[in-house]
Structures are given as structure tokens and as C-alpha cells.
Amino acid sequence: MRILILGGDGYLGWPQAIYLSQKGHEVAVFDNLARRQFDLKHGLDSLVPIYSMQRRVERWAEITGKAITRFHGDTVDYPSLSRAFQEFQPEAVVHFAEQRAAPYSMIDREHAVFTQHNNVIGTLNVCYAIKDYAPAAHLVKLGTMGEYGTPNIDIEEGFIEIHHKGRSDVLPFPKQPGSFYHLSKVHDSHNIMFCCRIWGMKSTDLNQGVVYGADTYETALDPALATRFDYDQVYGTALNRFCIQAAIGHPLTVYGSGGQTRGYINIKDTVRCIELAIQSPPAAGEFRVFNQITEWFSVKDLAERVQRVGQRLGLDVMLDSIRNPRVESENHHYNVVHTKLLDLGLQPHLLDEAEIEHMIKLALRYQDQIDRRQVMPTVNWRETENSITPEAALPQAALA
Amino acid sequence: MRILILGGDGYLGWPQAIYLSQKGHEVAVFDNLARRQFDLKHGLDSLVPIYSMQRRVERWAEITGKAITRFHGDTVDYPSLSRAFQEFQPEAVVHFAEQRAAPYSMIDREHAVFTQHNNVIGTLNVCYAIKDYAPAAHLVKLGTMGEYGTPNIDIEEGFIEIHHKGRSDVLPFPKQPGSFYHLSKVHDSHNIMFCCRIWGMKSTDLNQGVVYGADTYETALDPALATRFDYDQVYGTALNRFCIQAAIGHPLTVYGSGGQTRGYINIKDTVRCIELAIQSPPAAGEFRVFNQITEWFSVKDLAERVQRVGQRLGLDVMLDSIRNPRVESENHHYNVVHTKLLDLGLQPHLLDEAEIEHMIKLALRYQDQIDRRQVMPTVNWRETENSITPEAALPQAALA
């Protein structure tokens, strides 16, 4: 099948591309390299060195004999997006091409506006490109579990049957997103659902949990195929960041009481979930939602797991509760229905000590390259103007 | 109270401004004159002649001795928006400054993108301007009943108590908007709700029905104070357009079977509702939703009412069912809770034959200026590219 991966240079997009290529699909990647530009601008870097997009694709071809088509373009630039659709004629479109960090979207007005413009308009363009150039293509959209927030009822997969005053209907699950980034994904979901309804587009919305893990079977084949590993306060997700902190002797930064519970998924399962969605597409006009998680943990539970593994490795791992920079409940109900991907055949890689050990050891291997200033949060949900320059937020002593 | 009306030059914004000014409030209007520019570009015009923004404000001062402050600016241009907030220091902000037509948003990709960019980014900017310059101000946001769509359960005022698997919560009412315009309003609602939660902003979201009526007590005081009256396929709402069609002997264009039922409200009640919301502001951090309608009708029912009044006036009024250009259910449940504004004191002007007669007579008075080509829909929800140049859609014979 011809599969176009939008955002195919990113943490998940690149492993997805080579996973599907390995499975025999014809794959193209489309990216504006925005994530690399952010690093350049702020002096950040992936823990694991990553190779240029060109080199990645070349190396993949050298190792496997499989070609991946490259497009440089931007979803908000319709001519470049259209060209990719016209030239590649995708049968499935996997959409990772979004600004993906909640803290980034909360830095200040400009970053909030950038996030919502980039994600909402970019996704609108993707829908129009499908309608204009590949109307039979299946849009596989990466959403996030964060769209739901933490309601006091079980979270269903996208829709909920509501009984009310003697009548009933199956309606979109009410959303309570917790950042301008998460809001942008809710907007996208609504827009895509509408396109399915009016144009007969078919789409799978994957509400993904927090992804952890440093590699997939394919990225581990060669250093040039590695995917990025982020540990900073903006892009580093909880478990990845805790492993880094454990490796460098920094207390694990638990926001508030740490009762915040979220769904998680191993990066190896992410790539498989998307394959499963592609293999069993929805009908024309159908908008379906899968909750793409395999288990859930509280932040505190996660930190304690990392602490246990770290201590077994001889590391001195402390937990530190810091003032929660986010506005979120730290004590809430969390029970998520996530059967649809299991029904399609997903066999989860659940989080075990071996996985945490693998990540901590990775961090130990690259510890000289870790920028300690990046692991503390400086972006605060309650402020209008935040700085992501850590010097401004941390006392000089902490920079040692 | 100092009240800033964003979009204060529009069909509703202007009557709102002079209504609140008449009530003794200190009023400023902020507008980019986008609606007038649309007319210029497409050769359209309001049925009722409207005066320049400058002349309106001058005439209001001449008649009443009350000053209205004018700002020319655009919500997507943060410097101009900030300046208005800094100079005027509003205590309440009434937000009408959005692209407000569903058909406009469905013309093609460019119009969809314009609508969502203008409305979502503009409203984000309004929230940041409040946070930055007027954190105690009450944001009164005009939403639309179209955010809800037509679920098979009663529509509550913004939130619904859901009982599910032995637990319960009060959650945002699920939304099923029916155009890229309506979607933009849903996005705004989610964004504003979040700003209330994280920043302690206070906001009232008014989910308004279709507004009808040509004037308020204030706009009727003088020709220079008139508000616009639209009858075209893009901006003309159902009842207004039917009255025009009746006056010029054009069949009333009922989309499909005409069973589509919507909430309606008289323009005189709109201005009062907003006053009621301002008089009883929500608490800091509260996001509340009122359904701003007074009654509901099916399209067919509305057309038949106009037909009856038209025939009484000696006009030959036919009903014509035309292929529905929208994607919407023509036979659905519709029962809307709308008690909150009544509880605050709203005394509705319900639709009666006198109101319809008034509108038909207005249309008869200005019938020489009616562009007959504008009353037929050319924008189709199922198409990617639509033209709003009526010549392209209608046979030449119809242009006579």
C-alpha cells in the first residue's frame, strides 16, 4: 500500500516510516523539519544523536534495499502539501505533522497561536488535500488521550451512549483538554469528523497515551536509523525524563502530589497500532476513534518504578515534589476503555523493569551530553509570558 | 460600565453598541470593517442602506449626546487589539468579531481556512488581551446553537450531567457542528473554557439561535443608525431571506423537505440578552453557557408563515423545495433548554405576523435594490470548490 507519513522525520514519524517500509509498504515521508529547527533555535538536542533526513533514508535503503520517498514541505503550505499528494497518490495518510508539546503551547501567546494555527490549519489542509487528490485515502490521525482530560466517568473510545430525559444518542465523548496544544487536537478531531460526514472521507483518530521508549526493532538496526530521545521540559515526556534524571543524579521531578494518572504506550506498540489501523480501514464516511494506550500509571508510581530500577543499578535516585506548573487535578478517577486495538490484534509491550533499565543505561551512555538545565520546568500554565531559557528560571548554583 | 464591543460595526454589533450606550454604559466599538469589504469585493449590499462607521457614531452623539469610542483594528492583529484594551480598559468585552456565515466557510479551502484562522486565532488573542490588560473583564462571547447540531436528546445549556457505568459527572455538552464556521465556534468555546480554568477568566458563552429582524428601538431612531439587512445566500438568514423572496415574487427556497428545525431570536432580544449577561457576570474562573433563543421553527413552518402574511398583503408567494446544498438531517429531534436568560429577566419578542409583515414591507420599500441573483444558494457543502458568483450557477433566464 502507498502510505504517506506526514511528520515523517519526528520521534514517532521516522520509526513509523521504516516499520511500514519493512513490512513491504511503499512509504513516503513529508516533513518541514520544524522539530530540528526548534533544537537549533534553543540550543537543545536529542540525547541520542540523530542523522539528517537524507542520510536516514539512504542508510535504510543500503541496509534493506527499500526506498522511502522524501518530500520537504509544510502542511500549512498547501502547494507543497498538494504536490506530495499528487505525486505520491497515497492510499493511507498517517498524520504526525503537528506541534506536539503541551508546554511549548503554554510558553506565551505567540507559541499558543503558532500551535493552534499550525495544527488546525495544517490538518484542515490535509483534509482538503485528501478530498482534492486522494479521496479514497484513509486518514490515520494521531490524537492524544489528553483530549479527554480527567472526567469523573470512564473514558470511552471517542463516543459515548448518553441516556437523557428518556431519550438516548451516541455522541462524541465530551472533551476537557488541558493545554492549547491539547485543545488544538480536539479542534482537529471535530474538523476531521465533519469532513468524514460531508465528504465521505474515512478516518481513524488514534488517541494516544504518553509514548515512552528509545527505539523500535528497526531504529535499533543502525545508529543512522535512530530516532530522537527528548528529555527537556518542553518535549521530554514523563518516563523518558525520569530515566534521564536518574542517570545524572537529579531528583525525579514529580509535579505536585504526583497523583495525575495518564495512559502510556511503548513506542514499539505505537508503530504496530498504526499498522493495525491501516490494515482494517473504516468505511467511507466513517470517523472512528481508538484509544491507543496499553496501561496507565500515576506520575508518582512511574517515578517510584524508575527509582527502584535506578537503585538496583547502584544509582542514588531521589524523588522531589515540585510545585505543579500545570493546572490539572492531582487526584482523580481514571479508567479508560481501550479494546479496539487489542481486538485488531495488538499484543502490548507492557512497561517492565527491563525497559526502564534499558532507558537509564542509554542515558548513562550519553550522560556527558545531557544539558541539566533542561530537566526542570520553567513553563507555567498560569503565566502569560514564560521563558524556556533555563538560566532565567534556575539559580546559578543549579547549573553546576 | 466600560464595555468594548468587538465587531461593533456589524449586523448585531452596531445595534448592541447603541443599545448599551442608551442604557448609560460607556461603549467602545472595535472593527476591521471586514463585512463591508466582503460586500465591496462581491458587489453585494445590505438591503437597508447603512452609513459609515464614522457617521453612525457622529449621528448617535448628535441625537443622544452620548459618545461611542471607535477603534479600527483586527482581532488577529494583536498590536491593534492590545491598543484598544490598553486605552479603553474594558470591564466587559462583547465578542462579535468573527466571520459569521456557514456558507462563506464552505465556499472552498481558502474560505474555510480564513474562517477558522480568523475566528480561532482572533478569539485566542482576545483571551490573551483580557489576561494581559483587563484580567477582571467579563468576556461575553457570541456562540451559536449550531455548535450542538441536532442530537437525539434534549439540548442543555452548555453542560450535561452524564451517568455512565455507575459514575456521573457534569461535562461539556457534546458538539456536532455542521460547517467549518460552526466548527470554529466550537473551537472557540473550548479555548475560552480552558482560559477560564487556568487563568480565572470569567466568560459567558451565548449560543445564539438564528437572528431575525431589521431593527431595534435604537436603530429605528434615524436612518443613519440603521443596521444592515442581508438577504443573500451567504449572509442572509432564513427568515430574512424568505421575506425578501416574498416581496420580489421569488419562490421561498426551502432546502430539501424543510424539516430542519432551529432556534430563533428577534434582534431586539439579542441586544437585551447581552445586557442581562453583563449585568450578572459569572464568578472569576467560571465559564457559563446560555442558550440564546426564544422559540424554534422548522424551515418549512417558517416559509409557510411568510407565505400566509405575504398572501394577506396581496403577494403571490410560492414555496419551492430545492436540493439541500447543506449536509444536515431534515427530520430530527429538537428540544432546547433555554431558561437561564429567562431567569435573568428576558421577556421575549416572539415571532408574530406583525414582525413578518414589517420585514416584508421593508423589502417592498427597497425592492428596486434587491439583487435577485443573490437569493439562490450556490455554495454546496459536498463540493471542494464553490463559486459565489451567481451567474455561474443560475441559467441566464433567471437573471431577468
Interface residues (C-beta under 8 A of the other chain):
Chain A: Y78 R109 A112 V113 Q116 H117 V120 I121 L124 N125 Y128 K131 D132 P151 N152 I153 D154 I160 I162 H163 H164 K165 R167 S168 D169 L171 P172 F173 P174 K175 Q176 P177 G178 S179 F180 L183 V186 H187 H190 N191 M193 F194 R197 I198 W199 V327 H333 W381 R382 T384
Chain B: Y78 R109 A112 V113 Q116 H117 V120 I121 L124 N125 Y128 K131 D132 P151 N152 I153 D154 I160 I162 H163 H164 K165 R167 S168 D169 L171 P172 F173 P174 K175 Q176 P177 G178 S179 F180 L183 V186 H187 H190 N191 M193 F194 R197 I198 W199 V327 H333 W381 R382 T384
